Amino acid sequence: LSKILPSAKTMLPASQVCRAHCNNPDKNAALKRAGNQVATAKYNVATFLPRNLFEQFSRLANDYFLIISALQLFTSLSPTSRYSTAGPFAVILFLNMIREIWEDSKRHFADSEVNNRQVKVIRSPDPQQDTHWKDIVVGDIVRVTKNNEFPADLVLLSSSGDQGMAYIDTCNLDGETNLKLRISLESTKTFDNPDKIQKLRGYFEYDLPNSRLYNFTGTLVMEETGSQHPVENDNILLRGSTLRNTDWILGLVIYTGAESKIMMNVQKGRLKQSNVERVVNYLLIGILLFELVVVSIATIGMAVWVEKNREAWYLPYVGSQTSKDTSEGWVTFLILLNNYVPISLYISLEIAKSVQGQQINWDLEMYHPETDTPALTRTTNLNEELGQIQYIFSDKTGTLTQNVMEFRKCFVAGQSYGFGTTEIGAAAAARGARLGRLDDPTYAEAERAASPDAAQFYRDPRLGFSDARLLAAYRGGGGGGGGRPPPPPPPPPRGGGGGPPPRAPTGGGGERR
């Protein structure tokens, strides 16, 4: 490409590039790039209290209870106990904090497991060192084996595949299950072992960290010759993808940790509210407006009653009541009627969400035995959303179905083998086709004697085919056990002389297998 297009050799502007040196840890350390440790948890020790309180008081009900609690604790206007609202409100805040700590601790454990995975790193003087992912730095050369994820964004230097090719699975990045092909750099694909790769000298210049998964522009500059070689997206292995159908690859780390493309595309944790919670907020606004109206009416009624009874000799405190006392009476009525919004309901909701989250984790109906994967509740704020899906948008049927094919029936030499009705068989029957079932006297008996062990020469537990007639027909040489004789031999060709006619195939192995 650099010979055909001179622009392919052009170096990127110095202010818009990153640099990674091959086998030169001192120069790479001087670059002061981000470490490879990642954190997807929502909180840490310093941010938990302020962030959690901010999220809790973003709910209208909590603001309401805070105001009522402050009026009860710091004024003498409350006709009820000073802690009647503050106590339950503190319980609500505490339960929510415990639930958030429990959920976020799972994220911390997951981060720790990822950061402490090990990978082979080629560093002098040792050919290969087992290194934690979190200790990988830009410029390291790593060796990743088949069915393992890449610890960082890499440039593919060489691989065990033909012509330096490698296949990767990017379903964690883009949801695509089909494998993608990546190609080693032409100038480095011969560096296929640790001894050779340690002799590689040069440096890469490439884009600044960005979130574009399918775009990459870079250049490899060889130290000895000064030659420049373009690096494109087909040479890049992104963190989050997995090596498939390739025994090993050698790659140089270019983006680490928060600078990797998968982390650049991760959205920061945000407060999630269910539709039920949003509706409750609207209802709460209506309840508060109604409560304010009732409190105002009660205060007006109290003022009118005071004016009418100022001269009553048996009510001495009424005669000295001022407008200030009337306004304080409004606050007293507000505190008295604060139970219009039941605080016990919110305590029940917090407890119910926590219990529901554990029930989801323990639900055997959502356990996947093939991969030993149970359900995992990452947040319980959206429990109410389960089962409320109205629309599903999909670009293909594979998104909604399981792409697994099962061998159930076959049609060989005019004979149908296998039991049950498939969609193809049902459609053929609707057209009036006879697939050898209705007029086959052996079908009912064979269905009663169905056995996968008798129907399969090499028993495969994943294969459900159970019609023993197919194997019997194969062993019988073409017709035995099938209920029908083998087809007659074809007629001799015209003008073929007196030679014998061609023989019919015997054994049926090629056709019936």
Secondary structure as UniProt FT lines:
FT   TURN            2..4
FT   HELIX           6..9
FT   HELIX           14..16
FT   STRAND          17..21
FT   TURN            22..23
FT   HELIX           25..30
FT   TURN            45..47
FT   HELIX           48..56
FT   TURN            57..58
FT   HELIX           60..74
FT   TURN            82..85
FT   HELIX           86..115
FT   STRAND          118..122
FT   STRAND          129..132
FT   HELIX           133..135
FT   TURN            138..139
FT   STRAND          141..145
FT   TURN            146..147
FT   STRAND          153..159
FT   HELIX           162..164
FT   STRAND          165..169
FT   HELIX           171..174
FT   STRAND          180..183
FT   TURN            186..190
FT   HELIX           194..197
FT   TURN            198..199
FT   STRAND          202..207
FT   TURN            213..214
FT   STRAND          218..222
FT   TURN            223..225
FT   STRAND          228..231
FT   HELIX           233..235
FT   STRAND          236..237
FT   TURN            239..240
FT   STRAND          242..244
FT   STRAND          248..255
FT   HELIX           257..259
FT   HELIX           261..264
FT   HELIX           275..308
FT   TURN            309..311
FT   TURN            313..314
FT   HELIX           316..319
FT   HELIX           323..336
FT   HELIX           338..340
FT   HELIX           343..361
FT   HELIX           364..366
FT   TURN            369..372
FT   TURN            381..382
FT   HELIX           383..385
FT   TURN            386..387
FT   HELIX           397..399
FT   STRAND          410..412
FT   TURN            413..414
FT   STRAND          415..417
FT   HELIX           423..430
FT   TURN            431..432
FT   TURN            438..439
FT   HELIX           442..448
FT   HELIX           452..455
FT   TURN            461..462
FT   HELIX           468..475
FT   TURN            476..477
FT   TURN            480..483
FT   TURN            494..495
FT   TURN            497..498
FT   HELIX           509..512
//
